[in-house]
């Protein structure tokens, strides 16, 4: 497990799948994700079986939030497209528990995973894609130290119109510098 102050990251278990299906079938949760159609339990079970075949470094982790004396499952986070030659990877995150939105948990989870990527996996660059219609996500990533790199114009058709996709990244050197200030400020 990877521990933060209010967040921990752990391996996904089969028992977590019903929560993922419920969250990912909520249009409000799914709005800022690549998914655009409802998801069945069978599809989620197939996804889970396939991720277990992936290298451990590319298997997503559960985000759990400390609530009193217990840990509550809130979403997931993981690396994709891990490139060992160029030492970079794409990162993705979602918080499915809406009662945990806008409380800094996503930023803390992002900082934990980015730290894991730089310190344990020896990555040099971590990048992500975020829709322009997701200002809370953009703000979270900026607080976690990500910088804007570019814009893919009208890259997604969403709710009857085309929207831009923003590209953001953080470099290991930037991460080291941001650790001095504590991040997520």
Number of C-alpha atoms within 10 A of each C-alpha: 9 15 12 14 11 14 23 23 23 16 14 17 10 10 8 13 17 14 15 19 19 15 21 23 17 13 14 12 17 17 16 17 17 11 13 14 10 13 16 14 13 11 12 17 15 11 12 17 12 11 15 13 10 11 9 10 15 18 18 23 22 24 29 22 22 15 10 7 6 8 14 16 20 23 24 22 21 22 22 17 10 19 11 12 7 10 15 23 22 18 22 18 22 22 22 23 15 12 9 14 14 13 9 16 23 27 24 22 30 24 22 19 23 26 19 15 24 20 13 11 15 14 22 19 20 21 21 21 19 20 23 19 15 14 11 12 19 20 14 20 23 19 19 25 24 21 17 15 12 12 16 14 12 14 13 14 10 14 9 6 8 12 17 16 20 20 18 21 22 21 19 18 11 15 20 13 13 16 14 8 9 10 16 20 12
